[in-house]
Amino acid sequence: MIIAIDGPAASGKGTLAKKVGEHFGLPCLDTGLLYRAVARDVARAGFRLDDVWAAKAAASGLDAASFDDPALRGAAAGDAASIVAKIPEVRAALLAYQRAFAAQPGGAVLDGRDIGTVVCPDADVKLFVTASSEERARRRFLELQAKGDPIGYEAVLADIRARDERDSGRSVAPLKAATDAVLLDTSNLDIEAAFDAAVGSIKRKIGQ
């Protein structure tokens, strides 16, 4: 069973994907980490993030063992990822990696922004997880505040909106819900309520 979970930044899709994977006993891939790792490697090599040659080379030479790098979890890494993700050559280079992960015996859970539309268009279940930009900014602000980051709420909100625009407006694999995806708005849901709603949707889709 392949479960595709898409959605914008800070919608809760990553946490939800992990919990769904654990519930159904499926491996889970946060595809955003791939783009974050590409951006990190491009920057470390001394190139601009929009340098197509450097980004393509980084995407082709990714080391999965480096995906637990704490540097990939920060807000800056997410911003950088949305820049390299606009490059068609990067998306093409990472497509095979994502599809191979999905093709594991038994299936997998993948979360990202184009899983249900491009990476796994034939996924058994597709969820599109969203929330208002204000609520997503509030969550990210509290998360950063807990880490001691001095950034203010308005700056976080502006960043969330800028990322939405980049992700939705790119020419290749833009952020959007698949036509057959189940929409899950988490604006007024905590993670447990969102998880219950997701599991219910998945079971209905697979006829359990």
C-alpha positions in Angstrom: 0.0 0.0 0.0 1.4 3.4 -1.0 0.2 6.4 0.9 1.0 9.9 -0.5 0.7 12.8 1.9 1.2 16.3 0.4 0.7 19.8 1.8 2.4 23.1 2.3 5.0 24.0 4.9 4.1 23.6 8.6 0.7 21.9 7.8 1.6 19.0 10.0 2.1 16.5 7.1 5.5 15.3 8.3 4.4 14.4 11.8 1.2 12.9 10.4 3.2 10.8 7.9 5.4 9.3 10.6 2.4 8.4 12.8 0.5 6.9 9.8 3.6 4.9 8.8 4.0 3.5 12.3 0.3 2.7 12.5 0.2 0.7 9.3 3.8 -0.7 9.7 5.1 1.1 6.6 8.5 2.8 6.0 8.2 6.6 5.8 10.1 9.1 3.6 10.1 12.8 4.2 10.9 13.8 0.7 11.5 17.4 1.8 14.8 16.1 3.4 16.1 15.2 -0.1 15.7 18.8 -1.3 17.1 20.2 2.0 20.1 17.9 1.6 20.6 19.1 -2.0 20.5 22.7 -0.9 23.0 22.1 2.0 25.4 20.3 -0.3 25.2 23.1 -3.0 25.9 25.8 -0.3 28.8 23.8 1.2 30.3 23.5 -2.2 30.3 27.3 -2.5 27.7 27.6 -5.3 24.5 29.7 -5.5 21.4 27.7 -4.7 19.9 28.5 -8.1 23.0 27.2 -9.9 21.5 24.4 -12.1 24.7 22.5 -12.7 25.7 22.4 -9.0 22.2 21.6 -7.8 21.9 18.7 -10.3 25.3 17.3 -9.3 24.3 17.5 -5.6 21.0 15.7 -6.3 22.7 13.0 -8.3 25.2 12.4 -5.5 23.1 12.4 -2.4 24.2 10.4 0.6 21.2 8.9 2.4 23.4 8.5 5.5 23.5 12.3 5.8 19.7 12.8 6.1 19.9 12.8 9.9 22.0 16.0 9.8 20.4 18.4 12.4 21.1 21.2 10.0 18.4 19.9 7.7 15.7 20.6 10.2 15.9 24.3 10.6 13.8 27.0 8.9 16.7 28.2 6.8 17.1 24.7 5.4 13.4 24.7 4.4 13.8 28.1 2.6 16.9 26.9 0.8 15.1 23.7 -0.2 12.2 25.6 -1.9 14.8 27.3 -4.1 16.5 24.2 -5.4 13.2 22.4 -5.7 12.2 24.9 -8.5 15.0 23.4 -10.7 13.6 20.8 -13.1 16.9 18.9 -13.3 16.9 18.5 -9.5 13.4 17.1 -9.4 14.2 14.7 -12.2 17.3 13.5 -10.4 15.4 12.8 -7.2 12.3 11.2 -8.8 13.9 7.8 -9.2 15.0 7.8 -5.6 11.5 8.5 -4.4 9.8 6.0 -6.6 12.3 3.3 -5.6 11.4 4.0 -1.9 7.7 3.8 -2.7 8.2 0.5 -4.6 9.4 -1.4 -1.5 7.6 -4.7 -0.8 4.5 -3.9 1.2 4.5 -0.2 0.2 5.5 3.0 2.0 4.3 6.4 3.1 5.8 9.4 1.4 5.2 13.0 2.3 6.0 16.1 0.3 4.5 18.5 -2.2 4.1 16.5 -5.4 3.8 12.9 -4.2 0.2 12.3 -5.3 0.5 14.3 -8.5 4.0 13.4 -9.8 6.0 10.9 -7.8 3.2 8.4 -7.0 0.2 9.3 -9.2 -1.1 5.7 -8.7 -0.8 5.7 -4.9 -3.5 3.7 -3.2 -4.3 6.6 -0.9 -3.7 10.4 -1.3 -4.0 12.9 1.4 -3.6 16.7 1.0 -2.9 18.2 4.5 -3.3 21.9 4.8 -4.1 24.7 7.3 -4.5 28.4 7.2 -1.2 30.3 6.7 -1.8 32.1 10.0 -2.1 28.8 11.9 0.9 27.3 10.1 2.9 30.4 11.0 1.8 30.1 14.6 3.0 26.5 14.8 6.3 27.3 13.2 6.8 30.4 15.4 6.2 28.3 18.6 8.5 25.6 17.4 11.3 28.1 16.7 10.6 30.0 19.9 11.1 26.7 21.8 14.5 26.4 20.2 15.5 29.9 21.3 15.2 31.4 17.8 14.4 35.2 18.3 12.4 35.5 15.0 9.0 37.2 15.4 5.6 35.9 14.3 5.1 38.4 11.5 8.5 37.4 10.0 7.5 33.7 10.2 4.1 34.4 8.5 5.8 36.3 5.7 8.2 33.4 5.2 5.4 30.9 5.1 3.5 32.9 2.5 6.7 33.3 0.4 7.3 29.6 0.5 3.7 28.9 -0.5 4.1 31.2 -3.5 7.4 29.6 -4.6 6.0 26.0 -4.1 2.7 26.7 -5.8 4.1 28.9 -8.6 7.0 26.8 -9.8 6.8 25.5 -13.4 7.5 21.9 -12.6 5.5 19.8 -10.1 3.9 22.7 -8.3 2.3 22.2 -4.9 -1.3 21.3 -5.5 -3.8 18.6 -4.4 -4.3 15.6 -6.6 -7.8 15.5 -8.1 -8.4 12.3 -6.1 -6.8 13.4 -2.9 -8.7 13.6 0.4 -8.4 17.1 1.8 -7.5 17.3 5.5 -7.6 20.8 7.0 -5.8 20.7 10.3 -6.3 24.4 11.2 -8.5 23.5 14.2 -7.1 20.0 14.9 -4.3 18.8 17.2 -2.0 16.1 16.0 -4.1 13.3 17.5 -7.3 14.5 16.0 -5.6 14.9 12.6 -4.1 11.4 12.9 -7.5 9.9 13.7 -9.0 11.7 10.7 -6.2 10.5 8.4 -6.4 6.9 9.5 -10.2 7.0 9.0 -9.8 8.3 5.5 -7.2 5.7 4.6 -9.3 2.9 5.9 -12.3 4.1 3.9 -10.1 4.3 0.8 -8.8 0.8 1.1 -12.2 -0.6 2.1 -11.4 -1.6 5.7 
